[in-house]
Amino acid sequence: MITDLLTPPVSAFDAFDDPDGVVLFPQEAEHVARAVEKRRKEFATGRHCARTALAGLGFPPAPLLPGPNREPTWPEGVVGSITHCKGYRAAAVGRVSEVWTIGIDAEPNEPTPDGVLEAVAVPGELARMGDLRASSDKVAWDRLLFSAKETVYKAWFPLARKWLGFEDAEVTLNPDDGTFTARILIEPPVVDGVALDGFTGRWLAREGFVVTAIAVPAR
């Protein structure tokens, strides 16, 4: 599904299960050695997706260890993002010469637990939720909003290198064309001479999941 949202120069790959025979590099295996089996499997499949996507750009297999903020550490000259939820894993990568930043997220197409929407949404997002729900009952709009905000953070952090809370961005979901916009509500940092004040992205709801993606062309 992620390849329906992201096109070249981004390379992406996804999986709906954890295939047998995925081998981690020793450093990666050590990182999840004490994790429960579910975590080890999703980590391994996420790295498998990432290495497959990197192969699409011509990069050889290499360890992809988490950084200090749990973000993937990519080969030099690469930006990317990994996501996983129950039943789905995906990764997307691009060369820094072609792509400024990437963020992706996937979630089950199910309503969020009680209280989650109110915890992550700003007033404008809450006000639009009724119209979104009236537009279609086939999309869990609160879960899609959560996913879009996760994607915004994943696109933001590699550039800003600072935290962005749920309350620090306002997302507008477009039910008609599968796009969304995000407006940064805090003082935007200037990165490469550009104020990091917002993003545009795409979304889809299919196969029991909602998937969101942002890919910004290189400046």
Backbone as CSV, one residue per row, in Angstrom:
resi,resn,N_x,N_y,N_z,CA_x,CA_y,CA_z,C_x,C_y,C_z
1,MET,0.819,-1.214,0.000,0.000,0.000,0.000,0.851,1.261,0.000
2,ILE,2.008,1.198,0.668,2.820,2.408,0.754,3.285,2.850,-0.626
3,THR,3.446,1.901,-1.551,3.893,2.273,-2.893,2.790,2.972,-3.684
4,ASP,1.553,2.911,-3.221,0.485,3.675,-3.856,0.492,5.138,-3.411
5,LEU,1.189,5.427,-2.313,1.269,6.792,-1.808,2.571,7.481,-2.185
6,LEU,3.626,6.703,-2.378,4.949,7.258,-2.635,5.482,6.724,-3.957
7,THR,5.970,7.608,-4.785,6.472,7.247,-6.106,7.925,7.710,-6.223
8,PRO,8.666,7.213,-7.245,10.051,7.650,-7.418,10.143,9.180,-7.444
9,PRO,11.220,9.700,-6.836,12.476,9.045,-6.457,12.454,8.311,-5.113
10,VAL,11.300,8.253,-4.436,11.211,7.477,-3.198,11.099,5.997,-3.551
11,SER,11.827,5.169,-2.795,11.736,3.718,-2.928,11.071,3.180,-1.671
12,ALA,10.035,2.363,-1.826,9.273,1.876,-0.674,8.981,0.387,-0.827
13,PHE,8.739,-0.257,0.311,8.413,-1.682,0.331,7.591,-1.959,1.578
14,ASP,6.619,-2.892,1.458,5.797,-3.219,2.619,5.552,-4.720,2.717
15,ALA,5.025,-5.144,3.852,4.742,-6.558,4.111,3.548,-6.648,5.042
16,PHE,2.736,-7.681,4.824,1.557,-7.891,5.653,1.766,-8.981,6.698
17,ASP,2.954,-9.559,6.726,3.259,-10.577,7.737,4.759,-10.549,7.996
18,ASP,5.210,-11.422,8.855,6.630,-11.519,9.176,7.199,-12.749,8.480
19,PRO,7.867,-12.577,7.342,8.354,-13.737,6.587,9.425,-14.500,7.346
20,ASP,9.458,-15.787,7.127,10.498,-16.616,7.727,11.843,-16.314,7.073
21,GLY,12.886,-16.521,7.831,14.224,-16.432,7.265,14.825,-15.044,7.233
22,VAL,14.159,-14.038,7.813,14.750,-12.706,7.858,15.908,-12.725,8.854
23,VAL,17.080,-12.308,8.402,18.288,-12.341,9.230,18.693,-10.919,9.584
24,LEU,18.890,-10.667,10.863,19.375,-9.377,11.324,20.900,-9.373,11.378
25,PHE,21.490,-8.207,11.238,22.911,-8.065,11.507,23.140,-8.248,13.015
26,PRO,24.322,-8.697,13.409,24.563,-8.948,14.836,24.235,-7.755,15.732
27,GLN,24.566,-6.543,15.285,24.298,-5.362,16.100,22.789,-5.167,16.287
28,GLU,22.021,-5.450,15.240,20.571,-5.318,15.324,19.982,-6.384,16.246
29,ALA,20.469,-7.625,16.072,19.973,-8.716,16.912,20.249,-8.436,18.384
30,GLU,21.397,-7.850,18.666,21.732,-7.518,20.054,20.775,-6.456,20.599
31,HIS,20.376,-5.525,19.740,19.484,-4.452,20.182,18.138,-4.979,20.663
32,VAL,17.627,-6.046,20.040,16.310,-6.573,20.412,16.407,-7.916,21.133
33,ALA,17.604,-8.254,21.592,17.801,-9.575,22.201,16.914,-9.789,23.415
34,ARG,16.635,-8.740,24.164,15.828,-8.872,25.377,14.351,-8.535,25.147
35,ALA,13.998,-8.251,23.913,12.614,-7.896,23.600,11.747,-9.154,23.491
36,VAL,10.437,-8.974,23.624,9.518,-10.095,23.438,9.509,-10.491,21.969
37,GLU,9.021,-11.702,21.678,9.071,-12.234,20.319,8.350,-11.316,19.325
38,LYS,7.186,-10.786,19.717,6.437,-9.907,18.824,7.286,-8.716,18.396
39,ARG,7.985,-8.097,19.343,8.829,-6.951,19.037,9.994,-7.360,18.147
40,ARG,10.602,-8.502,18.413,11.731,-8.950,17.589,11.285,-9.166,16.141
41,LYS,10.098,-9.757,15.973,9.620,-10.037,14.617,9.297,-8.748,13.857
42,GLU,8.609,-7.824,14.515,8.252,-6.594,13.810,9.500,-5.754,13.506
43,PHE,10.473,-5.786,14.406,11.731,-5.088,14.160,12.444,-5.702,12.960
44,ALA,12.528,-7.040,12.927,13.218,-7.714,11.833,12.529,-7.452,10.499
45,THR,11.198,-7.530,10.463,10.491,-7.299,9.207,10.617,-5.842,8.776
46,GLY,10.588,-4.917,9.726,10.795,-3.514,9.383,12.139,-3.293,8.745
47,ARG,13.179,-3.928,9.306,14.513,-3.804,8.696,14.569,-4.499,7.343
48,HIS,13.878,-5.617,7.202,13.795,-6.282,5.898,13.160,-5.353,4.861
49,CYS,12.076,-4.702,5.235,11.428,-3.758,4.314,12.380,-2.617,3.958
50,ALA,13.088,-2.110,4.979,13.999,-0.993,4.746,15.138,-1.392,3.819
51,ARG,15.722,-2.571,4.052,16.834,-2.991,3.188,16.359,-3.272,1.764
52,THR,15.134,-3.779,1.632,14.589,-3.986,0.286,14.371,-2.654,-0.414
53,ALA,13.860,-1.674,0.318,13.681,-0.344,-0.263,15.030,0.276,-0.622
54,LEU,16.016,0.121,0.243,17.350,0.653,-0.049,17.965,-0.023,-1.280
55,ALA,17.711,-1.322,-1.434,18.218,-2.017,-2.621,17.652,-1.399,-3.893
56,GLY,16.428,-0.875,-3.803,15.836,-0.203,-4.952,16.575,1.063,-5.351
57,LEU,17.355,1.610,-4.411,18.191,2.777,-4.705,19.622,2.386,-5.006
58,GLY,19.913,1.070,-4.956,21.251,0.597,-5.251,22.164,0.464,-4.051
59,PHE,21.612,0.518,-2.827,22.433,0.395,-1.628,22.538,-1.068,-1.204
60,PRO,23.717,-1.517,-0.796,23.878,-2.902,-0.316,23.302,-3.043,1.087
61,PRO,23.051,-4.263,1.528,22.554,-4.468,2.891,23.536,-3.934,3.929
62,ALA,22.980,-3.306,4.982,23.810,-2.749,6.050,22.973,-2.687,7.318
63,PRO,23.617,-2.680,8.494,22.861,-2.552,9.738,22.110,-1.229,9.791
64,LEU,20.908,-1.266,10.337,20.067,-0.071,10.492,19.668,0.007,11.960
65,LEU,20.535,0.572,12.760,20.315,0.630,14.199,19.472,1.848,14.577
66,PRO,18.711,1.765,15.645,17.972,2.938,16.113,18.925,3.996,16.671
67,GLY,18.570,5.267,16.443,19.331,6.356,17.004,18.906,6.641,18.437
68,PRO,19.409,7.725,19.037,19.107,8.031,20.438,17.640,8.318,20.703
69,ASN,16.898,8.682,19.673,15.462,8.935,19.821,14.620,7.863,19.129
70,ARG,15.223,6.678,18.952,14.575,5.505,18.375,14.350,5.632,16.874
71,GLU,14.873,6.688,16.279,14.732,6.852,14.839,15.737,5.963,14.115
72,PRO,15.394,5.424,12.936,16.360,4.598,12.207,17.585,5.417,11.806
73,THR,18.749,4.798,11.870,19.974,5.423,11.395,20.248,4.919,9.980
74,TRP,20.169,5.827,9.019,20.264,5.445,7.607,21.688,5.576,7.090
75,PRO,22.017,4.881,5.989,23.320,5.094,5.364,23.503,6.557,4.972
76,GLU,24.734,6.974,4.883,25.019,8.355,4.492,24.374,8.647,3.133
77,GLY,23.729,9.791,3.057,23.092,10.193,1.811,21.668,9.719,1.649
78,VAL,21.075,9.166,2.739,19.727,8.610,2.660,18.850,9.222,3.743
79,VAL,17.593,9.485,3.405,16.557,9.789,4.391,15.493,8.701,4.275
80,GLY,14.766,8.478,5.366,13.759,7.425,5.298,12.902,7.343,6.530
81,SER,11.987,6.378,6.514,11.053,6.184,7.619,10.578,4.737,7.607
82,ILE,10.325,4.207,8.801,9.819,2.849,8.976,8.564,2.909,9.834
83,THR,7.587,2.055,9.547,6.401,1.962,10.383,6.003,0.501,10.530
84,HIS,5.334,0.207,11.620,4.767,-1.140,11.788,3.575,-1.055,12.729
85,CYS,2.579,-1.856,12.430,1.447,-2.064,13.322,1.036,-3.522,13.146
86,LYS,0.086,-3.988,13.906,-0.318,-5.386,13.811,-0.786,-5.705,12.394
87,GLY,-0.064,-6.596,11.718,-0.448,-7.037,10.388,0.118,-6.235,9.247
88,TYR,0.974,-5.220,9.531,1.510,-4.426,8.424,2.829,-3.793,8.840
89,ARG,3.817,-3.847,7.939,5.104,-3.190,8.128,5.490,-2.522,6.805
90,ALA,6.198,-1.397,6.876,6.589,-0.699,5.652,7.795,0.191,5.924
91,ALA,8.508,0.488,4.849,9.639,1.412,4.912,9.696,2.189,3.607
92,ALA,10.227,3.408,3.695,10.389,4.249,2.518,11.684,5.027,2.657
93,VAL,12.430,5.125,1.581,13.732,5.790,1.603,13.915,6.623,0.346
94,GLY,14.842,7.585,0.420,15.189,8.395,-0.736,16.588,8.960,-0.567
95,ARG,17.191,9.338,-1.667,18.501,9.986,-1.609,18.323,11.448,-1.205
96,VAL,19.247,11.944,-0.358,19.120,13.328,0.108,19.238,14.316,-1.047
97,SER,19.855,13.908,-2.132,19.953,14.790,-3.295,18.605,14.973,-3.987
98,GLU,17.658,14.077,-3.666,16.354,14.113,-4.328,15.184,14.324,-3.370
99,VAL,15.356,13.919,-2.109,14.263,13.973,-1.139,14.773,14.635,0.144
100,TRP,14.048,15.641,0.612,14.450,16.396,1.803,14.142,15.621,3.083
101,THR,12.942,15.064,3.149,12.546,14.272,4.303,11.389,13.355,3.939
102,ILE,11.229,12.284,4.717,10.159,11.305,4.516,9.577,10.951,5.879
103,GLY,8.265,10.793,5.927,7.600,10.251,7.104,6.469,9.337,6.670
104,ILE,6.349,8.183,7.307,5.239,7.275,7.012,4.694,6.703,8.318
105,ASP,3.418,6.324,8.302,2.815,5.665,9.455,1.653,4.811,8.971
106,ALA,1.407,3.714,9.693,0.263,2.837,9.410,-0.400,2.471,10.728
107,GLU,-1.721,2.395,10.698,-2.504,2.066,11.887,-3.686,1.195,11.448
108,PRO,-4.260,0.406,12.369,-5.498,-0.302,12.029,-6.621,0.682,11.771
109,ASN,-7.452,0.386,10.800,-8.585,1.267,10.478,-9.714,1.009,11.465
110,GLU,-9.447,1.383,12.710,-10.382,1.185,13.815,-10.383,2.437,14.680
111,PRO,-11.507,2.750,15.339,-11.528,3.916,16.213,-10.453,3.830,17.296
112,THR,-9.919,4.960,17.674,-8.956,4.990,18.764,-9.665,4.724,20.091
113,PRO,-8.953,4.254,21.103,-9.560,4.054,22.425,-10.117,5.368,22.986
114,ASP,-11.032,5.256,23.916,-11.630,6.430,24.538,-10.552,7.355,25.082
115,GLY,-10.711,8.639,24.791,-9.809,9.645,25.319,-8.626,9.976,24.444
116,VAL,-8.304,9.108,23.487,-7.118,9.349,22.667,-7.320,10.552,21.742
117,LEU,-8.470,10.625,21.081,-8.712,11.746,20.171,-8.574,13.073,20.905
118,GLU,-9.188,13.172,22.070,-9.130,14.421,22.826,-7.703,14.737,23.276
119,ALA,-6.892,13.697,23.446,-5.516,13.899,23.889,-4.601,14.370,22.765
120,VAL,-4.915,14.007,21.517,-3.999,14.324,20.417,-4.491,15.456,19.527
121,ALA,-5.783,15.779,19.555,-6.355,16.744,18.615,-6.386,18.149,19.204
122,VAL,-6.152,19.128,18.358,-6.321,20.530,18.731,-7.752,20.935,18.376
123,PRO,-8.243,22.090,18.864,-9.660,22.446,18.663,-10.121,22.411,17.215
124,GLY,-9.302,22.894,16.289,-9.719,22.888,14.894,-9.929,21.493,14.351
125,GLU,-9.097,20.570,14.767,-9.232,19.179,14.325,-10.491,18.544,14.912
126,LEU,-10.773,18.816,16.160,-11.995,18.297,16.782,-13.230,18.851,16.088
127,ALA,-13.183,20.137,15.709,-14.335,20.766,15.070,-14.637,20.152,13.712
128,ARG,-13.612,19.671,13.017,-13.814,19.092,11.683,-14.189,17.621,11.734
129,MET,-14.072,16.990,12.876,-14.260,15.547,12.956,-15.685,15.134,12.588
130,GLY,-16.681,15.925,12.957,-18.064,15.573,12.628,-18.307,15.518,11.133
131,ASP,-17.785,16.504,10.401,-17.965,16.516,8.945,-17.218,15.349,8.304
132,LEU,-16.037,15.024,8.813,-15.290,13.895,8.269,-16.062,12.597,8.454
133,ARG,-16.594,12.396,9.641,-17.348,11.169,9.901,-18.604,11.103,9.041
134,ALA,-19.221,12.249,8.757,-20.404,12.269,7.902,-20.046,11.980,6.447
135,SER,-18.798,12.258,6.064,-18.405,12.066,4.661,-18.234,10.593,4.313
136,SER,-17.865,9.755,5.296,-17.680,8.328,5.046,-17.627,7.595,6.374
137,ASP,-18.294,6.454,6.427,-18.210,5.618,7.625,-17.230,4.462,7.426
138,LYS,-16.476,4.499,6.332,-15.511,3.434,6.043,-14.104,3.791,6.525
139,VAL,-13.939,4.991,7.056,-12.643,5.449,7.541,-12.768,5.795,9.019
140,ALA,-11.857,5.279,9.827,-11.778,5.690,11.238,-10.995,7.002,11.271
141,TRP,-11.716,8.103,11.186,-11.086,9.407,10.997,-10.206,9.807,12.171
142,ASP,-10.605,9.423,13.377,-9.753,9.747,14.521,-8.427,9.000,14.436
143,ARG,-8.463,7.747,13.997,-7.227,6.973,13.840,-6.394,7.546,12.688
144,LEU,-7.038,7.968,11.622,-6.316,8.567,10.503,-5.629,9.858,10.943
145,LEU,-6.312,10.663,11.749,-5.693,11.880,12.272,-4.464,11.539,13.105
146,PHE,-4.592,10.544,13.972,-3.454,10.111,14.778,-2.291,9.692,13.879
147,SER,-2.578,8.910,12.850,-1.545,8.446,11.936,-0.872,9.619,11.226
148,ALA,-1.670,10.571,10.755,-1.105,11.731,10.061,-0.176,12.515,10.989
149,LYS,-0.560,12.642,12.252,0.290,13.379,13.192,1.589,12.621,13.467
150,GLU,1.523,11.305,13.521,2.743,10.517,13.655,3.658,10.728,12.443
151,THR,3.068,10.764,11.266,3.843,10.976,10.047,4.466,12.361,10.028
152,VAL,3.725,13.359,10.474,4.277,14.714,10.551,5.517,14.728,11.449
153,TYR,5.418,14.082,12.607,6.573,14.051,13.510,7.765,13.361,12.854
154,LYS,7.510,12.249,12.169,8.608,11.509,11.542,9.274,12.318,10.428
155,ALA,8.504,13.150,9.731,9.093,14.016,8.705,9.800,15.214,9.336
156,TRP,9.281,15.707,10.447,9.806,16.886,11.128,11.136,16.614,11.841
157,PHE,11.207,15.517,12.585,12.327,15.326,13.500,13.693,15.276,12.823
158,PRO,13.871,14.561,11.709,15.204,14.527,11.103,15.703,15.903,10.665
159,LEU,14.785,16.819,10.406,15.164,18.170,9.999,15.355,19.082,11.206
160,ALA,14.377,19.095,12.104,14.401,20.024,13.232,15.249,19.516,14.389
161,ARG,15.360,18.186,14.522,16.091,17.551,15.626,15.565,18.013,16.975
162,LYS,14.262,18.183,17.071,13.642,18.553,18.339,12.239,17.976,18.387
163,TRP,11.709,17.847,19.583,10.402,17.259,19.813,9.299,18.101,19.176
164,LEU,8.273,17.431,18.683,7.055,18.073,18.203,5.884,17.324,18.804
165,GLY,5.142,17.964,19.707,4.028,17.306,20.357,2.792,17.267,19.478
166,PHE,1.830,16.418,19.848,0.575,16.356,19.103,-0.089,17.725,19.036
167,GLU,0.058,18.509,20.117,-0.591,19.821,20.185,0.154,20.887,19.393
168,ASP,1.307,20.535,18.824,2.139,21.506,18.131,1.917,21.542,16.627
169,ALA,0.985,20.743,16.135,0.676,20.740,14.703,-0.823,20.550,14.517
170,GLU,-1.380,21.229,13.538,-2.794,21.069,13.204,-2.914,20.446,11.819
171,VAL,-3.580,19.304,11.748,-3.713,18.551,10.503,-5.117,18.720,9.950
172,THR,-5.199,18.984,8.665,-6.478,19.041,7.953,-6.534,17.881,6.966
173,LEU,-7.437,16.951,7.204,-7.624,15.795,6.331,-8.614,16.129,5.233
174,ASN,-8.264,15.833,3.990,-9.171,16.062,2.868,-9.812,14.732,2.488
175,PRO,-11.125,14.580,2.705,-11.761,13.292,2.405,-11.983,13.052,0.923
176,ASP,-11.807,14.091,0.103,-12.142,13.975,-1.318,-11.004,13.446,-2.179
177,ASP,-9.771,13.787,-1.823,-8.667,13.412,-2.717,-7.538,12.673,-2.020
178,GLY,-7.732,12.268,-0.766,-6.713,11.480,-0.095,-5.453,12.259,0.233
179,THR,-5.587,13.546,0.521,-4.442,14.352,0.913,-4.681,14.929,2.302
180,PHE,-3.623,15.449,2.895,-3.754,16.202,4.133,-2.677,17.269,4.186
181,THR,-2.924,18.296,4.973,-1.941,19.337,5.218,-1.703,19.435,6.713
182,ALA,-0.521,19.856,7.084,-0.169,20.039,8.488,0.431,21.424,8.663
183,ARG,-0.084,22.156,9.625,0.432,23.484,9.952,1.121,23.417,11.310
184,ILE,2.371,23.818,11.362,3.128,23.810,12.605,2.697,25.013,13.446
185,LEU,2.336,24.765,14.695,1.760,25.799,15.544,2.778,26.459,16.462
186,ILE,3.990,25.943,16.527,5.036,26.573,17.323,5.954,27.367,16.394
187,GLU,6.841,28.159,16.984,7.790,28.919,16.178,8.611,27.953,15.329
188,PRO,8.483,28.047,13.993,9.149,27.043,13.159,10.656,27.287,13.083
189,PRO,11.446,26.234,13.199,12.883,26.394,12.969,13.154,26.645,11.489
190,VAL,14.266,27.261,11.207,14.690,27.484,9.828,15.732,26.425,9.487
191,VAL,15.436,25.620,8.485,16.305,24.519,8.074,16.673,24.718,6.612
192,ASP,17.954,24.760,6.335,18.433,24.991,4.958,17.814,26.253,4.367
193,GLY,17.636,27.265,5.223,17.095,28.535,4.767,15.591,28.565,4.599
194,VAL,14.900,27.493,5.007,13.448,27.387,4.840,12.798,27.239,6.208
195,ALA,11.752,28.042,6.483,10.998,27.907,7.725,10.200,26.606,7.685
196,LEU,10.403,25.762,8.672,9.746,24.449,8.707,8.366,24.629,9.347
197,ASP,7.452,25.187,8.572,6.160,25.586,9.138,4.994,24.710,8.705
198,GLY,5.237,23.657,7.934,4.137,22.787,7.547,4.539,21.744,6.521
199,PHE,3.617,20.816,6.282,3.833,19.730,5.327,2.533,19.445,4.591
200,THR,2.658,18.801,3.458,1.511,18.188,2.785,1.799,16.698,2.651
201,GLY,0.741,15.894,2.701,0.923,14.454,2.612,-0.253,13.776,1.945
202,ARG,-0.194,12.458,1.885,-1.260,11.669,1.269,-1.665,10.557,2.226
203,TRP,-2.893,10.062,2.071,-3.380,8.987,2.923,-4.249,8.035,2.112
204,LEU,-4.408,6.835,2.644,-5.377,5.890,2.090,-5.888,5.000,3.208
205,ALA,-7.057,4.450,2.981,-7.668,3.485,3.905,-8.055,2.262,3.089
206,ARG,-7.397,1.123,3.397,-7.608,-0.085,2.602,-7.086,-1.296,3.371
207,GLU,-7.647,-2.450,3.073,-7.163,-3.704,3.654,-7.171,-3.692,5.184
208,GLY,-8.060,-2.882,5.769,-8.146,-2.841,7.217,-7.153,-1.909,7.884
209,PHE,-6.462,-1.061,7.102,-5.466,-0.146,7.649,-5.697,1.273,7.135
210,VAL,-5.197,2.243,7.871,-5.014,3.590,7.352,-3.514,3.827,7.280
211,VAL,-3.059,4.408,6.173,-1.636,4.641,5.933,-1.462,6.089,5.509
212,THR,-0.472,6.744,6.079,-0.196,8.150,5.751,1.273,8.309,5.361
213,ALA,1.553,9.274,4.509,2.912,9.449,4.022,3.184,10.904,3.662
214,ILE,4.394,11.328,3.951,4.917,12.634,3.533,6.261,12.407,2.871
215,ALA,6.474,12.993,1.722,7.777,12.983,1.062,7.992,14.371,0.455
216,VAL,9.002,15.086,0.948,9.253,16.451,0.502,10.450,16.435,-0.449
217,PRO,10.293,16.953,-1.666,11.414,16.972,-2.587,12.592,17.782,-2.024
218,ALA,13.792,17.438,-2.449,14.985,18.160,-2.001,14.897,19.622,-2.387
219,ARG,15.423,20.475,-1.515,15.411,21.910,-1.780,16.463,22.249,-2.815
